[in-house]
Amino acid sequence: MTITRRTLLGTLAASLPTISFSARAEDAWPARMVRLISPYGPGGSNDISLRLFADELGRNLHQQFIVENKPGAGTRIANDLVAHAPGDGYTLLYVAAPYATAEALFGKLTYDRRDLQPVAMAVIAPLFLTISAHAPFKTLPELIAYGKSKSDGLTFASPGAGSQPHLAGELLFRDGGVKGLNIPFRGDAASYTELLAGRVDATLTALPTALPYIQSGKFTVLGVASAERSPLYPEAPTLREQGFPNVIAAGWFGFMAPSTTPQPIVERIQAAVLRALDNADIKQKLSAQGLEAHATPAAEFGRFIDAETHKWSALIREAGLKGE
């Protein structure tokens, strides 16, 4: 076959619009509204913090960012939606901690972890070990001793099987050498009622909802399940300070995108999120929700997710836990 000059020019001309469009699409992002998918319903810390980011990203990138709540199935509905969304930067996931435990708890998923890529970690929600002020124990060692003295061990309230408070409680049972029973509740209000009534021994909870009970003297905080003391409540010692170095757990949120999203777009989103987290007003508003700003770029966020997946999957197998 002889390739003429006319044929060659025609072939080049036909390929140029595709190349040009691709370059313009990446350079122009965001050229239209961006959907931010929350795996929880309205009103919780995930939803509230995401709306802060939506407003800030909209101001910085001069485009509308809207929050869509897709709750259910332990965050798997939202994860699945974004995993199968077009990789164009216009559908992003505000991922939460259960993402790292879903496969270990529920088995085969409707999406693959390779379908999503990390963009930036945003916040951490520390968990505080909390008891009733009228409990017959006042310190963490006394709580463990109390559990060992009972044939059925300790009872812990949590927001659900496989949640971070539940898994942190399982770590505490294991490392304390005490039997324990996780009792799931729908929301903090119900678990606090049982805690005050003495029908459960303790809970691991976020600070904002518990703070009124702490300030009124109804609850006592025994510690925080963080590597370091939390600036949200620095008087609470870490559990590792009290002889439990492995009991480190927290809720966390961050941004992920479909794995097919071009890197220039991922980098723009990452830069915008990290810039938002450098805003003192955003930090203050997050703190008011019991959240610590935790600006972490994509590569480091990916390593964090891998480490969380490995850590909690091993515990889930060891404890024989199953999702509901």
TORVEXSE-60150 format. One record per residue: residue in three letters; x negated, y, z negated of N, C-alpha, C, O in turn. Coordinates in steps of 0.2 Angstrom, whole numbers, plus 5000, padded with zeros to 4 digits. Each point is the difference from the previous one (the first is absolute). Example, Ala and Ser with C-alpha at 12.3 -4.5 7.8 and 13.67 -1.06 7.14 Angstrom:
! TORVEXSE-60150
ALA493449724961500450065000499650065000499549994997 SER500750065007499650064999500450054997499750064999 
END
This chain:
! TORVEXSE-60150
MET499649945000500450065000499650065000499550014996 THR500650045008499650065001500450064996500550015001 ILE499150014994500250064996499950065003499450025001 THR501150025002499950065003500050064995500249994994 ARG499650075008499950054995500750024998500250024994 ARG500349975011500750024998500349954995500350024995 THR499549925006500349954995499750014993500350004995 LEU499050025005499750014993500350064997500150004994 LEU500050055010500350064997500749994997500250034995 GLY500249935009500649984998500149964993500450024996 THR499149945004499949964994499950044994500349994994 LEU499250065006499850044995500650054998500150014994 ALA500250015011500650054999500549964996500350034995 ALA499849915006500649964997499849994993500449994995 SER499050005003499749994993500050064996500049994994 LEU499950075009499950064996500650014995499950024995 PRO500749985008500650024995500049964994500150034994 THR499849905006500049964994499450024995500250014994 ILE499250005009499550024996500150074997499950014994 SER500450045010500150074997500550004995500050034995 PHE500649935006500549994995499849984994500250024994 SER499449925006499749974994499650054996500150014994 ALA499550035009499650054997500450054997499950024994 ARG500650015010500450054997500549984994500150044996 ALA500149895004500449984995499750004993500250024995 GLU499149965006499650004993499850074998500150014994 ASP499750035011499850074998500650044998499950044995 ALA500749945007500650054999500449974993500450044998 TRP499449904999500349984995500050054994499450024998 PRO501149994998500749985001500450055005500050064998 ALA500249915007500450055005500849994999500450045003 ARG499849924992500749994998500049984993499549994996 MET501150005001500249984993499649934999500049965004 VAL499750044990499749944997500449974994500250044996 ARG499949895005500449974995499649974995499549975001 LEU500650044992499649984995500549954996500550024997 ILE499349915003500449954998499949994992499449984999 SER501050034997500049984993500349934998500549995003 PRO499149964994500349944999500550004994500249944998 TYR499950114999500550014994500550055002500050035004 GLY500549974991500650045001499850074998499550014997 PRO501050045004499950074997499950004993500349974996 GLY499350085002500050024993499449984996499850024994 GLY499949925008499449974996499450045002500050055004 SER499449934993499450035001499750005007499750045002 ASN500549905001499749995007500450055004499750035004 ASP500949984996500450045004499950074998499950045005 ILE500049984989499950074998499350025003499950065003 SER499649904996499350025002500050005007499650055003 LEU500749915001500050005007500350065003499850035005 ARG500750004992500450065002499550064999500050055004 LEU499649954991499550054999499550005006499850055003 PHE500049894999499549995005500350025007499750035004 ALA501049954997500350025006500050085001499950025005 ASP500350014990500050085000499350025002499950055004 GLU499649934992499350025001499749995007499750045003 LEU500449894999499849995007500450045005499750025005 GLY500949994994500450045005499750075000499950035006 ARG499950004989499750075000499350005003499950045004 ASN499749914995499350005002500049985008499650025003 LEU500949934999499949985007500650035004500049985006 HIS500450064992500550045003500449965004500250015006 GLN500149944991500549955002500449974995499850014994 GLN500849975007500449974995499949934998499949965005 PHE500050034989499949934997500649994996500150034995 ILE500249915006500649994997499949934996499749955002 VAL500650044992500049944996500649965002500650024999 GLU499349925002500549955001499949944995499549974999 ASN501150024996499949954995500349945003500549995002 LYS499149964998500149935002499949954994499549965001 PRO500950044994499849964994500249935001500449985004 GLY499449974992500249935000499549955001499450025003 ALA500749924994499649955002499250014997499649985003 GLY500450054992499350014997499550045004499549995001 THR500850065003499750055005499949965007499750045004 ARG500549904997499849975006500450025006499850005005 ILE500850034993500450035006499750065003499950005006 ALA499850044990499650065002499449985004499850035005 ASN499849924992499449985003500149975007499750015004 ASP500949954996500149975007500250055005499850005006 LEU500650054992500250055005499450045003500050005006 VAL499550024990499550035002499549965004499650025005 ALA500349924992499649955004500249995007499549985004 HIS501150024997500349995007500150065004500350005005 ALA499550064992500250075003499450015006499549974999 PRO500750075006499550025004499450034997500150044995 GLY499349955008499450034997499850075003499550015003 ASP501050034996499950075002499950064995500050055002 GLY500049934992499950054995500750034997499950044996 TYR500649945007500750034998500449964995500550024998 THR499249925000500349964995499549984995499649965002 LEU500450064992499549994995500349974994500650014998 LEU499049944998500349974994499650034994499450015000 TYR501150014995499750024994500049944995500449984996 VAL499049985005500049934997499950004993499750054997 ALA500649905000499950004992499749934998499949965004 ALA499950044990499649944997500349935002499649965001 PRO501150034999500249935002499849985007500049945001 TYR499750105003499849985007499449954999500049955004 ALA499650064991499449954999500249944997499649955000 THR501050044997500249944997500649965004500249944998 ALA500150095007500649975003499849935003500549964999 GLU499050035004499949935003499949954995500349945000 ALA499350084994499949954995500749984996500149944998 LEU500350115002500649994996500649975005500449954997 PHE499650075009500649985004499849955006500449985003 GLY499050004998499849965005499950045007499950065000 LYS500349905005499950035007500550065001500650004998 LEU499150065004500450065001500250015007499849965005 THR500650094996500250015007499650055004500150025006 TYR499350004991499550045003499349974997500049964995 ASP499550065009499349984998499750064997500150055003 ARG499449944992499750064997499550035006499950064999 ARG500049905006499650035005500450055005499750035004 ASP501049974995500450045004500050074997500250055003 LEU499549964991499950074997499350024999499649954998 GLN500250115002499450024998500050064995500450045000 PRO499149964995500050054995499850075004499650015004 VAL500750044993499950075002499750044994499450035001 ALA500949974994499750044994500449984994500649995000 MET499150004994500349994994500250064997499650055001 ALA500949964995500350064998500050014993499750054997 VAL500649914999500150004993500049944996500149945003 ILE499850064991500049954995500550014995500050064997 ALA500449905001500550004994499749964994500149945000 PRO499650094995499749964995500649974996500550024999 LEU499349924998500549964996499850004993499549994998 PHE501050034997499950014993500349954996500649985001 LEU499049984995500349954996500450034994499750044996 THR500949955004500550044995500449954996500349955003 ILE499850074991500449964995500550044997499950065000 SER500649914996500450044996499650024994499649974997 ALA500650095001499650034994500249964993499750004995 HIS500949965006500249964994499849935001500249964996 ALA499450025008499749935001499649984994499750054997 PRO500349895002499649974994499250005001499649974996 PHE500250065010499350015002499950075002500450035003 LYS499049994996499850075001499450015005499950065002 THR499749894999499450005004500049945005500449964999 LEU499250045006500049955005499849934997500349955001 PRO499150054994499949944997500649974996500149945000 GLU500250114997500649974996500649985004500349954998 LEU499850085008500449975005499949935002500449965000 ILE498950035002499849935002500149954994500249955001 ALA499650074993500049964994500849984999500149944998 TYR500350115003500749994999500349945005500449964999 GLY499350055008500249955005499849934998500449955001 LYS499050054997499749934998500449974994500049944999 SER500350104997500349984994500749975002500449974996 LYS499950045010500649985002500049945005499650005004 SER500849964995500049945004500150015008499849975004 ASP500650084997500250025007499650065002500150035006 GLY499450004990499650055002500350075001500550014996 LEU499250035008500250075001500650005006500049965004 THR500450094995500450025006499850075002500050054997 PHE500049955010499850075003500650025005500249965004 ALA500050104996500450035005499650025006499550034999 SER500849965007499750025006500650025005500549984999 PRO499350065006500550025006500149945005500350015005 GLY499449934994500149955004499449955001499550024998 ALA500749925004499549955001499550025005500250025006 GLY499149984993499550015004499950085001499550025003 SER500850024993499850074999499450014996499749954997 GLN500050115004499350014997500149994992499649974997 PRO500950065000500149994993500149934998499749974995 HIS500649995009500149924999499349975000499849964996 LEU499850065009499449965001499550024995499649964998 ALA500450115000499550024995500249974993499649984997 GLY501050015002500249964994499849935000499849974995 GLU500250005011499849935001499249994998499749964997 LEU499950105006499350004998499950014993499649964997 LEU500850084999500050014993500149934996499749984996 PHE500849985007500249944997499449955000499849974995 ARG499950035011499549955002499350024996499849954996 ASP500050115004499450024997500150004992499550004996 GLY501150015002500150004992500249934998500049994994 GLY500049965010500149944998500749994996500149964996 VAL500450075007500750004997500549985005499950025006 LYS500649954992500549985005500450075001500150044995 GLY500349965011500350065001500649995005500049955004 LEU500550094995500649995005500150075003500250054996 ASN499849965011500250065003500850005001500349955002 ILE500050114996500750005000500150065005499950064998 PRO500449935008500150065005500650034999500549984998 PHE499550095003500650044999500050055006499550015003 ARG501150014998500150055006499950074997500550034997 GLY498949995003499950074998499750014993500149954996 ASP499650105003499750014993500650014994499849984995 ALA500750055007500550014995500249944996500150004994 ALA500149955010500249934997499449974996500249984995 SER499250025007499549974997499850044993499949974995 TYR500250105006499950044993500549984995499950004994 THR500749995008500649984996499849944996500150004994 GLU499649955010499949944996499350004996500049974995 LEU499650085007499450014996500250034993499749984995 LEU500750075006500250044994500449954995500050014994 ALA500449945009500449964996499649944997500249964996 GLY499150045006499649944998500149945003499849944998 ARG500650065008500149935003499449995005500049945003 VAL499650104999499449995003499450034996500150054997 ASP499349925004499550034995499650065003499850044996 ALA500149965011499650055003500250015007500349965003 THR499450095000500050015007499450045003499750044996 LEU500249965010499550045003500450055005500349975004 THR499650094995500550055003499650065003499550024997 ALA500850015007499750075002500250054995500449994996 LEU499250065004500050054994500750055000500350014995 PRO499950025011500550055000500649974997500350044996 THR500049905006500649984997499949984992500550014997 ALA498949975001500049984993499850064996500150004994 LEU499650055009499850064996500550034995499850014994 PRO500850005008500550034995500149954994500150024994 TYR499949915007500049964994499450004996500049994994 ILE499450025009499450014996500050064996499850004994 GLN500450065009500050064997500550004994499950044995 SER500649925006500550004994499949954995500350004995 GLY499149975006499849954995500349935000499949964995 LYS500550035010500349935001499549955003500149944999 PHE499550085005499549955003499350024998499850064998 THR499849895002499250004998499749985006500149945003 VAL499450094999499549985006499449974997499750034996 LEU500249905006499449974997499450005005499549994998 GLY500650035008499550015005500250015007500650005001 VAL498950015003500150005007499649955004499449994999 ALA500949985006499749955004499650025006500149985005 SER499450074993499650035005499349994999499849984994 ALA499850035011499249994998499850064996499549994996 GLU500850075004499850064996500650024997500649995002 ARG499450054993500550044997500450045005499650035004 SER501049974996500450045004500050084998500250014994 PRO499750035011500150074998500750024998500150064998 LEU500449905004500750014999500149994993500550044997 TYR499249924999500149994993499349974997500049944998 PRO499550115001499349974999500049974993499549974998 GLU501050054997499949974994500149925000499949974995 ALA500450015010500149925000499349975002499850015006 PRO500049944990499449975002500149955006500649975000 THR498950015004500149955005500049934996499849994995 LEU500549965009500149944997499349975000499849954996 ARG499850075009499349975000499650024994499549974997 GLU500650095000499750034994500249954994499650004996 GLN500949975005500349964994499949935001500349954997 GLY499250035008499849935000500449965006499949945000 PHE500450105005500349975005499750035007500450035003 PRO499049954999499750045005500349985007500050045005 ASN500449904995500349985007500750035001500350005006 VAL500050034989500750025000500050075003500150054996 ILE499849955011500050075003500549995006499949965004 ALA500650084995500550005005500450075001500050044995 ALA500349975010500350075001500449995006499949965005 GLY500750084996500350015006499650055004499650044998 TRP500549955009499650045004500450015007500449965002 PHE499550105001500350015007499550035004499550034998 GLY500649965009499550035005500449995007500549985000 PHE499150045005500350015006499749945005499449995000 MET501049985004499849955004500350015007500650035000 ALA499149955005500350015007500049935004499649954998 PRO500850045007499949945004499349995003499750055001 SER500149894999499349995002499850025007499450015001 THR501150005003499850025007500050085000499950035006 THR500150014989500050075000499350025002499549974996 PRO500450075009499350025001499650044995500350034996 GLN499149955003499650034995500050084999500050024995 PRO500050015011500050084999500650024996500050054997 ILE500649925004500650014997499949984992500250044996 VAL499649905003499949984993499550054997500250024994 GLU499350005009499550054997500450074998499850034995 ARG500649995010500450064998500449994994500150054996 ILE500349905004500449994994499649994994500250034995 GLN499349945005499649994994499750074998500150014994 ALA499750035010499750064999500650054997499950034995 ALA500749965007500550044998500349984993500150044995 VAL499949895004500149984993499550024995500250024994 LEU499249975007499450024996500050074998499950034995 ARG500350015010500150084999500550014996500050044995 ALA500649935005500650014996499849984993500250044995 LEU499449915004499849984993499550044997499850004994 ASP499950055010499550054997500450064998499750054997 ASN501049955004500450064998500150004993500449954998 ALA499550104998500150004993500749994998500249974995 ASP500250065009500850004999500249935001500449984996 ILE499449995009500249935001499849954994500449964998 LYS499050055000499749964994500450014994500249964996 GLN500050115003500450014994500749975000500349974995 LYS500050035011500749975001499949935000500549974997 LEU499050005005499949924999499949994993500349954998 SER499350084998499949994993500750004996500149974996 ALA500350085006500750014997500449935001500549994996 GLN499349985009500449935002499649944997500249955001 GLY499350074995499649944997499649975005499849944999 LEU499950105006499649975005499350045000500050064999 GLU499549905002499450035001499850005007500049955004 ALA499850114999499750015007499449955001499650004995 HIS500449965010499449965001499950005007500149955004 ALA499550104999499950015007499549955002499450004998 THR500749955006499649955002500149995008500549985002 PRO498950025002500149995007500149935002500049964996 ALA500150035010500349945003499649944998500249954998 ALA499150055003499649944999500049984993500049944999 GLU499950114997500049984993500749984997500049954996 PHE500550085007500749984998500149925003500349964996 GLY499450035009500149935003499649954995500349944999 ARG499250084999499649954995500450004994500049944997 PHE500350115000500450004994500649955001500149964996 ILE500250045010500649965001499849935000500349954997 ASP499150035006499749935000499949984993500149944999 ALA499650104997499849984994500649994995500049954997 GLU500550095004500749994997500349945002500349964996 THR499750025010500349945003499749944997500349954998 HIS499050055002499649944997500250004993500149944997 LYS499850114999500150004993500749974998500049954996 TRP500550085006500749984998500249945003500449964997 SER499450025009500249945003499749944996500349954999 ALA499150064998499749954996500449994994500149944997 LEU500150115000500450004993500749975002500249964996 ILE500150065009500749975002499949935001500549964998 ARG499050015005499949935001499949974993500349944998 GLU499350094998499849974994500650004995500149954996 ALA500350105004500650004996500649975003500549994996 GLY499549985010500549975003500650055001500649975000 LEU499350095002500550055001500349995007499749995005 LYS501050034995500350005007500550065000500350024995 GLY499750015011500450065001500749985000500249945002 GLU500350114997500749985000500350045006500649995000 
END
